[in-house]
Amino acid sequence: EYTIDIIFAQTWYDSRLKFNSSMKVLMLNSNMVGKIWIPDTFFRNSRKSDAHWITTPNRLLRIWSDGRVLYTLRLTINAECYLQLHNFPMDEHSCPLEFSSYGYPRNEIEYKWKKTSVEVADPKYWRLYQFAFVGLRNTTEISHTLSGDYIIMTIFFDLSRRMGYFTIQTYIPCILTVVLSWVSFWINKDAVPARTSLGITTVLTMTTLSTIARKSLPKVSYVTAMDLFVSVCFIFVFAALMEYGTLHYFTSNRK
């Protein structure tokens, strides 16, 4: 789930609103919205949508002499975004924002994108701590239902995860722990307490790092890229401990 603040603009033609006047456009108060026909647009994948009313309703209504209507409003939307975390934390995602008419099928109302219909604020002002904004794209598709065919407009926000946090918290500690476990190869094989304590300590450290890494993930049942990395590191550390155990066993038997 993600939250986005948008200015949603719709424009259409209504022949009933044509007028002859020296004024090219009527700038109407937002209270007039309820007195004209407006599309019954809704966001299909939103969990919660809020309009802004402080200090006045954040809506704009313009009517041109040829019957063209422009209606914009500011919304804050909590929308669903299904994440595939197989490549975590090197994953990339496309979070959709879908909207369509609630009651009018395709033969009664048809949505079309304008050429410059989607604009975004400067990404440096986005509060994306774990993700980097890559770009956006829009699509149009038709949904076939029992009540008719509906046009669905979708905006995709393409994101890629920043790896800085996970590099510092997981990758570097795991690599250093593996390297530390190899130090036992340079310790005299007769120094049993030193090599044993070093091996056990690195194994316990990897177990702790594995637990911490898993806490940063949602509860998913499949294996992620981080799980594979931590597992491989754990195998290297455990193999270093087993190597000394095997060496100690054979040297003791020879004696």
C-alpha positions in Angstrom: 0.0 0.0 0.0 1.2 3.5 -0.8 -0.1 7.0 -0.3 -0.1 9.7 -3.0 -1.3 13.3 -3.1 -2.6 14.3 -6.5 -4.4 17.0 -8.4 -6.9 15.1 -10.5 -8.1 17.0 -13.6 -10.9 16.0 -15.9 -12.2 17.9 -18.9 -15.2 17.1 -21.1 -17.8 18.8 -23.4 -21.4 19.4 -22.4 -23.4 21.1 -25.2 -26.0 22.2 -22.6 -23.5 24.6 -21.1 -22.7 26.5 -24.2 -23.2 30.3 -23.9 -22.8 33.5 -25.9 -20.9 36.2 -24.1 -17.9 38.4 -24.4 -16.3 36.2 -21.7 -14.5 33.2 -23.0 -14.5 31.3 -19.8 -16.6 31.2 -16.6 -14.6 30.8 -13.4 -17.1 29.3 -11.1 -17.1 28.7 -7.3 -16.6 25.1 -6.2 -20.1 25.1 -4.8 -21.4 25.0 -8.4 -20.0 21.5 -8.9 -23.2 19.9 -7.6 -25.4 21.8 -10.1 -23.8 20.4 -13.3 -23.2 16.9 -14.6 -19.7 15.5 -13.7 -18.3 12.0 -14.5 -18.7 9.4 -11.7 -15.0 8.6 -11.7 -13.6 6.4 -8.9 -10.3 4.8 -8.1 -10.5 1.1 -8.5 -7.5 0.1 -6.4 -7.8 2.6 -3.6 -8.3 1.6 0.0 -9.1 5.1 1.1 -9.5 8.4 -0.7 -9.8 11.8 1.0 -10.6 15.2 -0.6 -9.0 18.3 0.9 -11.4 20.9 2.4 -9.1 23.3 4.3 -9.4 26.3 4.2 -12.0 25.9 1.4 -12.8 22.9 -0.8 -9.7 22.3 -3.0 -11.7 22.1 -6.2 -11.6 24.2 -9.4 -14.4 24.5 -12.0 -14.1 26.3 -15.4 -16.7 26.4 -18.2 -15.7 27.7 -21.7 -18.2 29.2 -24.2 -18.1 26.1 -26.4 -19.3 23.9 -23.6 -15.9 22.6 -22.5 -15.7 21.9 -18.8 -12.6 21.6 -16.6 -12.9 20.1 -13.2 -9.9 19.5 -10.9 -9.7 18.5 -7.3 -7.0 17.6 -4.8 -7.0 14.1 -3.4 -4.9 12.0 -1.0 -5.2 8.3 -2.0 -4.1 5.1 -0.2 -3.8 2.6 -3.1 -2.9 -1.0 -3.3 0.5 -2.0 -4.8 1.3 -5.7 -4.9 5.0 -6.3 -4.4 7.0 -9.2 -5.8 9.9 -9.6 -3.4 11.8 -12.4 -5.0 14.7 -10.0 -5.9 14.6 -8.1 -2.6 16.5 -5.9 -1.9 17.4 -5.4 -5.6 13.7 -5.4 -6.6 11.9 -3.0 -8.8 8.1 -2.3 -8.8 5.4 -0.7 -10.8 2.7 0.6 -8.5 -0.6 1.3 -10.4 -3.3 3.9 -9.8 -6.4 2.8 -11.6 -9.6 4.8 -12.3 -12.7 4.4 -14.4 -16.4 5.3 -14.4 -18.4 3.6 -11.8 -21.7 3.3 -13.6 -21.3 4.4 -17.2 -20.0 1.7 -19.6 -17.8 2.4 -22.7 -20.7 3.3 -25.0 -21.8 6.1 -22.7 -18.6 7.6 -21.4 -15.1 7.2 -22.9 -11.9 8.2 -21.1 -8.8 9.5 -23.1 -5.4 10.6 -22.0 -4.3 14.1 -23.0 -0.8 14.3 -24.4 0.6 16.0 -21.2 -2.0 14.5 -18.9 0.4 13.1 -16.3 2.9 15.4 -14.5 4.8 14.8 -11.3 6.4 17.1 -8.8 10.2 17.2 -8.5 11.2 13.8 -7.2 13.6 15.3 -4.6 10.5 16.4 -2.7 9.1 12.9 -2.6 9.2 11.1 0.8 10.6 7.9 -0.6 13.2 6.7 1.9 13.6 3.1 0.6 12.8 3.7 -3.1 14.1 5.8 -6.0 11.6 7.1 -8.5 12.4 5.8 -12.0 9.5 7.2 -14.0 5.9 6.7 -14.9 3.7 5.5 -17.7 0.0 5.3 -18.5 -2.2 2.7 -20.2 -5.8 2.2 -21.2 -7.6 -1.1 -21.2 -11.2 -2.4 -21.4 -12.8 -4.4 -18.6 -15.6 -6.7 -19.7 -18.3 -7.2 -17.1 -21.9 -8.4 -17.0 -23.1 -4.8 -16.8 -21.0 -3.7 -19.8 -17.5 -2.8 -21.0 -15.7 -0.2 -19.0 -12.6 1.8 -19.8 -9.9 1.5 -17.2 -7.2 4.2 -17.1 -4.0 3.2 -15.2 -0.9 5.2 -14.2 2.2 3.2 -13.2 4.8 4.6 -10.9 8.0 2.8 -11.5 10.2 2.5 -8.4 13.5 0.8 -7.6 14.7 0.0 -4.0 17.6 1.8 -2.5 20.2 -0.7 -1.3 22.2 1.6 1.1 20.4 0.6 4.3 20.6 -3.1 3.5 24.2 -2.9 2.4 25.2 -1.4 5.8 22.9 -3.5 8.0 23.2 -6.9 6.3 25.6 -7.3 3.4 28.7 -5.8 4.9 28.3 -7.5 8.3 27.7 -10.9 6.7 30.8 -10.5 4.4 32.9 -9.5 7.4 31.7 -12.4 9.4 32.6 -14.9 6.6 36.1 -13.3 6.3 36.4 -13.5 10.1 35.6 -17.2 10.1 38.5 -17.8 7.6 40.9 -16.4 10.2 40.7 -19.8 11.9 42.6 -21.3 9.0 45.8 -19.4 10.1 45.4 -20.4 13.8 47.5 -23.4 14.9 45.4 -26.6 14.7 46.4 -27.4 18.3 44.8 -24.2 19.6 41.5 -26.0 20.2 39.8 -23.3 22.4 40.7 -20.4 20.1 39.6 -22.1 16.9 36.4 -23.6 18.4 35.3 -20.3 20.1 36.0 -18.4 16.9 34.0 -20.8 14.8 31.0 -21.0 17.2 31.0 -17.2 17.6 30.8 -16.6 13.8 28.0 -19.2 13.5 26.0 -17.5 16.2 26.7 -14.1 14.6 25.4 -15.3 11.3 22.3 -16.6 13.0 21.6 -13.2 14.6 22.2 -11.4 11.3 19.8 -13.8 9.5 17.1 -13.1 12.1 17.6 -9.3 11.8 17.5 -9.4 8.0 14.3 -11.4 8.0 12.6 -8.8 10.3 13.1 -6.1 7.6 10.9 -8.2 5.2 7.1 -8.7 5.1 6.0 -12.2 6.1 6.4 -13.9 2.7 6.6 -17.7 2.2 9.0 -17.7 -0.8 12.8 -17.2 -0.8 14.2 -13.8 -1.5 17.6 -12.8 -2.9 18.6 -11.7 0.6 17.7 -15.0 2.0 19.9 -16.7 -0.5 22.8 -14.4 0.3 22.5 -14.9 4.0 22.2 -18.7 3.6 25.3 -18.9 1.4 27.2 -16.8 4.0 25.9 -19.1 6.8 27.1 -22.2 4.8 30.6 -20.7 4.4 30.8 -19.9 8.2 29.5 -23.3 9.2 31.8 -25.1 6.7 34.8 -23.3 8.3 33.7 -24.7 11.7 33.2 -28.2 10.3 36.6 -28.1 8.6 38.3 -27.7 12.0 36.1 -30.3 13.5 37.1 -32.8 10.8 40.8 -31.8 11.0 40.8 -32.2 14.8 39.1 -35.6 14.5 41.6 -37.1 12.1 44.7 -35.6 13.8 43.5 -37.0 17.2 43.1 -40.5 15.7 46.6 -40.4 14.3 48.0 -39.6 17.7 
